[in-house]
Amino acid sequence: MLYEYVVKDWKGNEVSLSTFKGKVLLIVNTATKCGFTPQYEDLMELYDKYHDQGFEILDFPCNQFLGQAPGTSEEIHHACILSWRIKFPQFEKIKVNGKMAHPLYTYLKNNSPVSTGKRIAWNFTKFLIDREGHIVNRFEPKVNPLAIEEDIVKLLNK
């Protein structure tokens, strides 16, 4: 179950995902030096529009793809605040593939209704989670966050 996982925020503090119980979640692995990095703007647009309705974005920086998330978790966090004014929770830099993959991402990959078990292809892979913690869909990096707005709204209105 998704809510059993504990992750570390960008400061290194443990955060139980049970904190987000009852919310619609979009879990994204990100990078600040990636061709998809401008998606931060669209993520913020969705966040600003739907956060008050129970929508949350969980941002997990990942440096596994050509080193496109350089720096410490703190440096990444400050860059994201300055460049994209992010307000959603950002977590410690993690690995999403391989033997050192964070257990949360192993769970997401193995339990996604789309491409179950498939490796994360690149940064900005998105997992949409309903209010009960079920993985509803997985969206590959090329899918713009605004393209899944309708799916988010449906889950918020359930």
MODAWO-V494993 format. One record per residue. N is the residue number from 1. PSI is psi in degrees with one decimal (999 if undefined). Layout:
# MODAWO-V494993
N_PSI ; N_PSI
This chain:
# MODAWO-V494993
1_135.3 ; 2_-40.8 ; 3_-5.3 ; 4_-14.7 ; 5_145.6 ; 6_131.5 ; 7_171.0 ; 8_134.8 ; 9_177.6 ; 10_-18.2 ; 11_-7.5 ; 12_5.2 ; 13_139.0 ; 14_137.2 ; 15_122.0 ; 16_135.0 ; 17_-12.9 ; 18_-19.4 ; 19_-28.0 ; 20_11.5 ; 21_136.3 ; 22_-0.2 ; 23_153.6 ; 24_127.7 ; 25_146.0 ; 26_112.8 ; 27_125.7 ; 28_133.9 ; 29_128.9 ; 30_171.4 ; 31_145.3 ; 32_-10.7 ; 33_38.8 ; 34_153.9 ; 35_-22.9 ; 36_-1.7 ; 37_-33.9 ; 38_-13.4 ; 39_-19.0 ; 40_-38.4 ; 41_-44.6 ; 42_-35.1 ; 43_-43.1 ; 44_-35.9 ; 45_-45.3 ; 46_-43.5 ; 47_-49.1 ; 48_-36.9 ; 49_-36.8 ; 50_-4.1 ; 51_-41.4 ; 52_-13.9 ; 53_2.3 ; 54_23.3 ; 55_137.0 ; 56_141.1 ; 57_131.6 ; 58_117.2 ; 59_118.8 ; 60_97.2 ; 61_142.8 ; 62_129.2 ; 63_14.6 ; 64_-14.0 ; 65_94.3 ; 66_28.6 ; 67_37.2 ; 68_4.9 ; 69_66.0 ; 70_159.1 ; 71_177.1 ; 72_167.6 ; 73_-38.1 ; 74_-43.5 ; 75_-41.0 ; 76_-45.3 ; 77_-47.5 ; 78_-37.6 ; 79_-39.4 ; 80_-35.2 ; 81_-43.9 ; 82_-44.8 ; 83_-36.2 ; 84_2.7 ; 85_38.7 ; 86_145.3 ; 87_-14.5 ; 88_160.4 ; 89_133.0 ; 90_142.5 ; 91_177.0 ; 92_147.7 ; 93_132.9 ; 94_171.8 ; 95_143.2 ; 96_-12.1 ; 97_162.1 ; 98_-174.4 ; 99_-25.2 ; 100_11.2 ; 101_141.4 ; 102_138.1 ; 103_-33.3 ; 104_-44.0 ; 105_-31.2 ; 106_-43.6 ; 107_-48.7 ; 108_-45.7 ; 109_-40.8 ; 110_-16.4 ; 111_4.8 ; 112_136.9 ; 113_-14.4 ; 114_127.5 ; 115_45.3 ; 116_127.8 ; 117_-10.2 ; 118_138.9 ; 119_152.5 ; 120_126.1 ; 121_-36.0 ; 122_178.5 ; 123_153.9 ; 124_30.7 ; 125_136.5 ; 126_135.5 ; 127_124.6 ; 128_126.6 ; 129_135.5 ; 130_178.6 ; 131_-18.3 ; 132_1.0 ; 133_11.5 ; 134_139.0 ; 135_115.7 ; 136_-39.5 ; 137_160.6 ; 138_132.4 ; 139_130.4 ; 140_165.4 ; 141_-35.3 ; 142_-16.8 ; 143_116.5 ; 144_139.2 ; 145_-35.4 ; 146_-22.9 ; 147_-15.6 ; 148_10.8 ; 149_-42.6 ; 150_-39.9 ; 151_-40.1 ; 152_-46.1 ; 153_-41.4 ; 154_-44.2 ; 155_-36.4 ; 156_-32.2 ; 157_-3.4 ; 158_999
